[in-house]
Structures are given as C-alpha cells and as structure tokens.
Amino acid sequence: MENQASFMKQFREIEHEYREKLSEAKTPAEVGDTFITYTHKLLIKAGVEVSNKAVEYIIFDPEGEENFKFEKPLEEKLTGIFEKSDLDNIIKKMALTAKHRHTQIIRDSDRTDMYRRHE
C-alpha cells in the first residue's frame, strides 16, 4: 500500500477556531457558511490551488449521505488529492461536526417554539 499524504497538521491549525465558530453559530445558515469557509481555509493550508471563487463549489448538505459535496471544477481538482491523502476523511469529520451543530440548532429552535407564549 502506498503512503498517503496527511493533512492533520493543517487541520489542527484551524480546528479550534472552526469548532468555536460552529458553537457561536445561531442559525443553520451560519453553520453552513462556517463549514464552507473553514473547508476553503483547509484546502488553502493543504496547498490546493483554489481561488476565493471556489467557495461557490463547496456545498454543505446536512441531509445528504456525505453531509457535503464539491461541484465541478473543484470536484475534479480534489479527486486525485483525495485518493492519495486523508483530506477527504478530515473534511468528512468537519462536515459531521457541522451536521451535529445544525441538528442541535434545529432541535433547540423547535423546543423554543413549543414553549413560546403567543399573545
């Protein structure tokens, strides 16, 4: 088996800030924006040549099987990198963390609505 490149060092550089921003998020949209922003930051730190426009090709999908996806042309650029590294698994973990926060916000919102007094 060939050696895989590891991007854990780059992830650890943003992990604390990423988790803080997720916990500060108040809406599902903020969770998605945070995931997209920090995925983009990770790609840059990992040395992937991506423009600022690349954020348009990163999709957070908390209802999807993977919780995220990349659209072309970014998807094509990342396919080879994912095959030779742990970057895909790191982003999957980031997406799962974001999904949990997304679910928590939705659940808390439902609970708040349930107990709100309407006059």
N, C-alpha and C positions, 0 to 999 in steps of 0.2 A: 504494500500500500504506500502510495506516495505521501510525502509530508504535506500537510495543509498549512497554509498561512493562517496566523492567528491575529485577530484584531481586538482581543480582550483589553490590551493596554489602552488602545484608543477609546474603547467603550468606557473603561474605568475613568478616563479623563472627563467624561460628560455624565456619567451615571448619577452622581449625587445631585447635580443641578437638574437633570432630567426628572428624577423622582420628586424633587422639591416642586418643580413647575407642575407636574401632574397633580400633586396633592393640593396645590393652590388653585387648580382649575375648578371653576364653579359651574360650567356648562359642558354638555357633551361636545359642543363645537370647539371649546377651548382644549379639551383632551385631544381631539383630532389634530388641531393646529400644533399642539405641543409635540405629539408623536411625529408629525411631518417635519417640523423644524429640527428636532434632535436627530431624526434619521438622516436628514440632509447634512447636519453637522458631522455625524459619524462617518458618512460617506466621504466628506472632505478630509477629515482626520485620517481616514484609511487610505488616502491618496487616490481615490477615484476622481477622475476629472469630470466634475459636474458643475454646471453653471447655476446661477441663482434661479434661473427659469426651471431647473429640474424639480423644484418643489411641486410644480404642477403635475408631475408624473408619479408622485408618491401619494397613494390612496390609503387612508385608514378606514377599514371596513369592519367594525366590531361584530357585525352579524355574519361575516364571511368565515369560511373554514380556516383561513390563514390569519385573519384579522387585518391584513394589509395586502396591497399588491402594488406593483410598479407597472406603469404603462410604457409603451414604446415611445421614444427611443431609449429611455433609461433602462427598461427591462432587458433589452438586447445587450446593453453595455455591462449589466450586472450578472448575466447568466454565467459567463466564463469565470468571473470572480467568485461567485457562489460555489461553483464546482470545486474550486481549489482552496477554499478558505472556510472559516467558521462565521463569516459575516452574515450569512443567511440565518443561522441559528441565533446570533446575537439580536438581529432585527426581529426575529420571531418572539424572543423573550421581551423585547421592548414593546412589541405590539400586544402581547399578553398582559403586561403590566398596565398598559393604556386601556385595554378592554376591561380589566377589573375596575379601574377608576371610573370608566364610562358607566359600567353597570351600577357601581356604587352611587353615582350622581343620579342616575335614573331612579333607582330604588329610593333614595333619600327624598327626591322630588315627589315621588308617588306618595310616600309616607307623609310628607309635609302637606300635600294637597288633601289628604284624607282627614287630617286633624284641623285644617284651617276653618275658622268660623266665617261663614258667609252671612252678610247682613243685607 
